[in-house]
């Protein structure tokens, strides 16, 4: 299994690691800062820096076929360099941190949105350019009210933290699970929960900022009626204001 450093500290941009396997599926490491696609959040990109200083570009990160298996995917143009790797080779894993920070801001913002819209979630997507949540509901949503609520929660600067609870604790509190489409992983005996102090608490394995103030100017860009029972809320970054005007 790969040690998932991003679970405990999403601010880590680099780490030293060793290759434990390399094949046509990708590169596996003994430890990594790369987040794999999952829970609606896109996988990280970045590079693996080899002992001679050469750089293997990683264009995506995915989960493998077995629990704890994380695959770092290299592009077709990198296959020659990939062929030179072997088990035990030391590398420096380095993610595209500006892209990760956008994921973190959006992911925390979706949890704020869950607090403002207390309805089950039946779809989620978090990218570097936008995030969306699909709520299982029939009532209309007010874009202005949601934006005012997001701005308030960001300004209030609520601490954001994560901890682990047992599967038994989760079973005793089924209301913690808000998602209808993505269930917390089972079988390891514990589940990671994300807490925004005084605002939200729910299982989540994604990466987040440490305080809601770091979310910044994330706003609702549109609300769509996807079906009779689904309202989609799309988040984006507020456009920059030209102060010279």
N, C-alpha and C positions, 0 to 999 in steps of 0.2 A: 504493500500500500504506500501511496505517496503522502508524505506529511503535508497537510494543507495549511500553510502559514497564513494564507489570506483569511481563514476563518477567524483567527484570533486578532489579526492586525491588518486591516484593509489598506493602511497607509504605507506598507512595505512595498517598495518599488523593485528591489533586487534581493537576491539571496545566492549563496554558494550552494551548489548541489552536485550530485554525481549521477551519471546515466545508469539506469538499472535495466533498460531494455530499449532497443531501437530496431524497428522493422517498418514494413510498408504502411502500417497504421499510424506511426508517429514515434515521437521520442518520449520515453517515460523517465522521470527523475525520482530520486529518493525523497526530495522535498521541493516545494515550488511556491512561488507567489502568483502564478497564473491561475485565474478563475476559469473553470470550464463552463461552457454553455449549460444553463440549467435554471429552473425556477423562473423562466421568462427573461433572464439576464443574459446578454451576449457574452461569449467567451473572450478572454483577453488576447491581445496581440503584443508582440514585442520581439525579443531576440534572445538567443543563447550565445554567450561569448565563450569561445573555446580557448584552451591554454595558450595557443599561438596568437591570440588576438583576433582571429577571424570570427565573423558574426553569422550565425544561422538565423535567418528571419523566420519568425513564427507568425503565421497569418491567422491562426485560430487555435482554440483550446477546447477539447471535448472530453467527456467522460468515456471511459473504456467499457468493456463488456462486463467487468467485475467491479464490485464495490471497492472504492478507494483507488481505482485505476484512472489516471489522468493522462491524456495524450496531447502532446504539443505538436501541432501540425506544421510542417515546412512546405513551402511552395515548390512547384515543379522545377523552377530554376535553381533550387537549392539541393537537388538530389545528389549532385556530385559531392558536395560538402557533407551531406548526410551519410554517404557511403563510407566516409572516413571515420565516423564515430564508432565507439565500441563501449561495451559495458565497463563501468568504472571510470570513464573519462570525467574529470572534473570540469564543470562549467559554471558560469555566472548567469543566472536567469534574470532577465530585466524586462519588465512590462512597459508598454506605452502608457505612462502614468497620466498624462493629460486626458487620454481617452478613458482610462479607469475612473478618474475623478468625475467625469461626466456621468458615467454609469452610477457611481456612488450618490451623486446629487439627485439624479432621477429616481434611483431606487428608494432612497429615503423619502422623497417627495410622494411616491406612490403610497407609502405607509401613512403619510399625513392625509392623503386623499381618502384612504380607508377610514380614518378617524372622522372625516367630514361627511362621508357617505357610508353609514353603517349598514351596508347590504353585502350579501355574498358576492365574491368575485369569481367569474367564470372564464377569465382570460387575462393574460398579462404579457407585455413585451417591453423590455428595457434595452435601449440602444444608446449610442453616443449622441444621437441627434434628436430623439424623442422617446417618450414612454407612453404607454397606454394601459388602461384598466377597463375591463368589461364588467359592468355590474349587473347582477341578476335582479332586475327591478322593472316596474312599469311606469313609475312616476317620473315626470320630467325633472331635469336638473338645471339649476340656474348658474350659468357661467360666471357672472359677476360675483355671486355669493361665494362660489368655490374659490375664485381668485382672491377675494378678500380674506377667506379663511386660511388659505395657504400663506398669504403675506403675514397674517397675524401669527401663525404658528412658527414661521421662520423668524420673525422679529422677536418672539418670546424666548428664543435660544434654549430650547429644551435639550438636555443631554441625551445622547443616543448610545446605547450599550447592548452587548450581547451576552448571553449566558446559556448554559446547558441545563435541560431538565430531563428527567427519566421518561421513558415511554409510558410508564404507569401514571406519572403526573399529567402527561398530555391526555391520556385516556380519561383521567378524572376531570379534565377541563376541556371537553370537546369544543367549547365555544371559542377557544383560542384560534382554531383553524378557520380562516376566512375564505380560503380558496376552494372552489369546487372542482377545479381542473388540475391543480398541482398539489399533491399531498406530501406532507413531510416524509422523508425517507425513513423506513423502518428497518429493524433487524440489528442495529448497532447498540441498542439499549439506551440511547440518549438522543435528544432532539435539540437543536439549536433554536433559541428564540431571540427575537430582536425587540428591545424595549425602547420606546421614545417616552421619556419620563413624563408621566401625567397625561399622555396622549394615546399611545398605542402599544399593544403587546401581542405578538403573534409569531408562530414558527417562521423562520426564514434563514436560508443558508447563504444569501447574497452579501455583497459588499456595500458598506454604508459610510456616510460621514459621521463624525463624532459628536456633532451638535447641529440642530436644525438650522442655526444661523448660517452654516456652511452650504445649505441648499441653494441660497441665493435667489436670483430672480427667475424661478421656474413658475410658469403660468399655464393655465388651461387654454389651449389654442382652439380646440373645438370639442363639441359634444355631438355624438351621432346616435340615432336610433337604429341599432343593428338588427333588431327583431322585436317582436311584441314583448319579449321578456328581457331584452338586453339594451343597456345604455352604455355606449363607449365614451370614455373621457380620455382625450389626448393631451399630453403635457409637452411643452417645449420651453426653450429659453427665451425670455423677453428680449426683444430687439434692443440693441444698444442705442442710446440717445446721443446724438451728435452735440456735444456741449459747445462747439464753436458757433452754432447757429443762434 
